[in-house]
């Protein structure tokens, strides 16, 4: 093999490795999993879970295709709470609606998590509640209270 071919191959390999290393460094796994700690001072509905007042940690389940499953841990009780499924949602303006967006309290029901957008990201998770009517009010719901 000629020395020019060896140099071209070596430069190509270095280029590919450096390009891959840069993309891996830019894809910070903590940001990708959206690790977020939140404290609730009242009851909140998150999917089929009813969260009692306390501090919780929310993260996305790792994956390449669908990133809409949320894991919830109780920081206060140091235990696993559960997982809820949402659907992917998008926004244009990343300066607005960062964090959690909750539905309005209707008929004495606890507020429910509707959107979760990680600060600075255009993609988020929207939770769908089957018992929620088109008018925005909630009827009876099946929930599991978590303490």
VOLO-967389 format. One record per residue: x, y, z of N, C-alpha, C in turn; residue in three letters. Coordinates in steps of 0.02 Angstrom, whole numbers, plus 50000, padded with zeros to 5 digits. Layout:
REM VOLO-967389
XYZXYZXYZALA/...
END
This chain:
REM VOLO-967389
500434994250000500005000050000500455006250000UNK/500285010949959500705016949954500625021250016UNK/501125025350028501115029650087500565034850083UNK/500385036950023499835041950015499175038750036UNK/499045032450016498435028950036498405028250112UNK/498965026450143498985025750216498835032350251UNK/499095037750225498965044350254498235046250247UNK/497945045050188497235046550176496795042450222UNK/496945036050230496545031750274496615034150347UNK/497225035650369497335037950437496965044550451UNK/496995049250404496645055650412495895054550414UNK/495645050050372494925048550371494695045550438UNK/495095040950465494915037950529494925043150584UNK/495425047350586495465052650637494875057350630UNK/494695059150569494125063550558493475060450583UNK/493355054150567492745050750589492715050050664UNK/493275048250695493275047450768493165054150803UNK/493485059450778493395066050809492685068650800UNK/492375067350743491685069450731491215065850779UNK/491325059250788490915055350833491005057550905UNK/491625058750927491765060950995491435067551011UNK/491425072150963491105078650973490355077850981UNK/490045073550941489315072650946489135069151011UNK/489545064551035489395061251099489455066251156UNK/489955070551154490045075551207489465080551207UNK/489215082351148488655087151144488005084051169UNK/487945077451166487335073951187487415071951260UNK/487355076751305487425075551376486835071251401UNK/486985065551430486455060951450486005063751505UNK/486285067951549485855070951601485335075451569UNK/485525079351520485035083551485484545079351445UNK/484785074051414484355069951372483825066351412UNK/483965064751475483465061351517483045066251557UNK/483185072751551482795078151582482715077351657UNK/483225075351691483185074451764482955080951796UNK/482365080651828482055086651857481785084951926UNK/481925089251974481675088452042481135093752054UNK/480565091652080480005096252091479695094752159UNK/479475100052193479135099252258478415101552251UNK/477955097152270477245098652268477005100152339UNK/476615105452347476345107152413475625104952421UNK/475355101952368474675099352370474645093152326UNK/474075089852322473995083952280474005085852206UNK/474335081852166474355082752093474255076152058UNK/473885076352003473775070451961474315070451907UNK/474675064951901475175064051847475035057351816UNK/474725057451757474515051151725474005047751770UNK/474115041351784473655037851829473885038051902UNK/474385042051916474645042651985474385049052018UNK/474185048452081474005054252121474585055352169UNK/474965060752158475555062152199475355066352259UNK/475565064052318475435067752380475955073252386UNK/475845078052430476355083352439477035080252456UNK/477555083052425478225080452436478675082252378UNK/479285079752379479785081152327479875074852284UNK/479855075852219479915070352172480445071852120UNK/480715066552091481175067252036480865064151974UNK/480835067951920480565065651856481145064751808UNK/481145059151771481625058051717481275054551660UNK/481545055451600481295051751543481645044951540UNK/481275039851518481565033251508482015033651447UNK/482645031351453483095031651396482835027551337UNK/482965029951278482765026351218482925030551157UNK/482895027351100483055030851038482435032850999UNK/481895029251006481305030450964480795034950999UNK/480475032451050479945036151085480195038351153UNK/480255044751164480485047351227479905050751263UNK/479395047051279478805050051310478575046251373UNK/478995041951400478835038451462479225041851518UNK/478855043851570479145047551626479205042951686UNK/479805042651715479925038951778479875043951835UNK/479555041951890479465046351947479725042752010UNK/480165046252046480435043852109480245048752164UNK/480115046152223479995050352281480665051752314UNK/480865058052316481495059952348481405059552423UNK/480825061652449480695061552521480715054452549UNK/480375049852515480325042952540480865038352511UNK/481285041052467481825037252436481575030752405UNK/481065031352363480795025352332480495026852263UNK/480425021652226480125021852159479375023152166UNK/479105027652125478395029152127478035025852069UNK/478295026752009477975023651951478175026951886UNK/477855024751832477975027551766477315029451735UNK/477325034751695476735036851658476925037851586UNK/476445036751542476555037351470476235043751445UNK/476585047351404476325053251371476405052551296UNK/476335057951260476485058051189476965063851176UNK/477355063251124477825068651107477445074851084UNK/477685080651104477395086951084477975091651067UNK/477825096851029478345101451007478115108651018UNK/478605113151024478465120251030478985124050989UNK/478825130150971479285134150932479695138550977UNK/479375141851024479705146551069479955142951131UNK/480605141851137480885138151193480925142351257UNK/480815148951252480845153151312480195152851352UNK/479665150351322479025149851356478875142651376UNK/478465141851426478215135351449478765130551467UNK/479325132951494479835128351518479605125351584UNK/479695119051592479485115751653478805112551645UNK/478415112851698477775109451701477195114251687UNK/476695111851651476075115551640475515111051665UNK/475085113751709474545109951739473875112451715UNK/473385107851713472695109751696472405113551755UNK/471875117151741471545120851795471145116051839UNK/471085117951902470705113951949469965114351930UNK/469655108551921468945108351902468565103951951UNK/468035106651978467585102952023467945099852082UNK/468425103452111468775100952170469285095552157UNK/469405093752094469895088652077470595091752081UNK/471105087752099471795090352099472005092352029UNK/472465097052024472725099151960473115093351929UNK/473095092851863473425087351828473975090051783UNK/474535086451781475085088251737474875087251665UNK/474925092651625474715092251555475325092051509UNK/475825096351521476425096751479477045096851523UNK/477575093851496478235094451526478745095951471UNK/479005102051472479525104151425480145105651465UNK/480695102451445481325103751478481585110551454UNK/481845114751498482065121451479482555121351420UNK/482395125351369482825125951310482695120851256UNK/482265115951267482135110851217481485112451181UNK/481455110651117480845111551078480365105751085UNK/480605099951105480195093951113479995093151185UNK/479385090951196479145089751263478685083751265UNK/478365082751323477905077151333477225079951353UNK/476705077651320476025079551337475685073451365UNK/475375074151424475015068551454474285068951433UNK/473995063251417473305062751395472905059251450UNK/472345062251468471925059451520471265057351488UNK/471095050851490470485048551456469845051051488UNK/469875052851552469275055051586469155062551578UNK/469585066051544469515073251535469055074651475UNK/468545078551486468075080151433468345085851390UNK/468065086751332468285091951286468215098851317UNK/467745099751363467635106251394468195108051443UNK/468635103251459469185104651505469025102651577UNK/468425100151591468275097951658468445090651665UNK/468535088451726468705081551738468125078051771UNK/468005071851749467495067751783467865062751826UNK/467535057351845467845052451889468485049751857UNK/468975048451898469605045951871469845039951912UNK/470225035751879470525030051914471235032151931UNK/471385032551995472045034852016472325030252069UNK/472965030652077473315026952129473685032252170UNK/473495032952233473805038052275474485035752299UNK/474975040052291475665038452310475865042852368UNK/476115039852422476315043752480477065044052485UNK/
END
